[in-house]
Amino acid sequence: MSTQSASAPSGDLSFEPNGKVAVVTGAAGGIGLGMARAFTSAGMSVVLSDLDADRVEAAAASLRDEGHDAIGVATDVTKFDEVQSLADAAMDTYGKVDVLCNNAGAAVFAKLYNVTMDDWQWTLDVCLMGPIHGVKVFQPLVQQSQGGGHINTTSSVSGLIAGAASGPYNVAKSGVIALMATLEREFRIQKGPHRASVLCPGPINTEISRNSVRNRKAVKGEVSEGGEASKKLGDKIGNFLANGMDPDEVGHIVLNGMMEGKFWIFTHPKLLKLYREQNEMMDENGMLSMGKLT
């Protein structure tokens, strides 16, 4: 683990984790489980949520085996009533919710010409409506947190720089940034102790492509027929992510970002160079980009 993610922040803490209760969606593996591990190691209790009931209970059990306080709750974040049931389960167990991490995600990797309307609906329901449901249900609970609550949502560098062949994902993740920026500004206007943040990860060693196919089939009984080109693209992206950052390291980066009161939380700050270049092109001559992004 890098020094950046493991070291404790200095100065006044915006958020004190010990004794707090966090709800994390998409927590059966990947970034969500990494967050849960970081949170419990800091003295928090965690409600892990995921579409896959068996996997999320196994993840929660693994934390309990290590002496931590955790429960697993099967939840489809695309359904508002199930997100409400998740909140009810958290309140029934712990009597409070201090932190929400909207992390559940899905992705369809294909060129826009080949993306179906079902692809759009599925991705936006999970990646954008899921966080909207989370904010709507959990904000009243988080705002009751003594000492300050926190709502974090996982976006992506793709929310800032829309690359090719992942249109629905890019659109959803851009929307997530707007959602969280709005929430953070409204928290500031209230002049209270509560905060919002957005995680914009770069390449992380997760199985988002494979999990998206499995979860979509479980819910809808079908997957996108993207053809051989889409399959090759998905395999290429999966192989690329396999060499990415460990999700446990991401969890500590998120925890430290929350403790330091950051809104923007990045796993790969160097990628911001591409965002700055994009903005410079916008200002100079109205072009989208030149070079790596084409």
Summary of the structure (lengths in Angstrom):
residues: 294
radius of gyration: 18.5
end to end distance: 33.7
largest distance: 57.8
contacts: 1024
relative contact order: 0.15
helix: 54%
strand: 13%
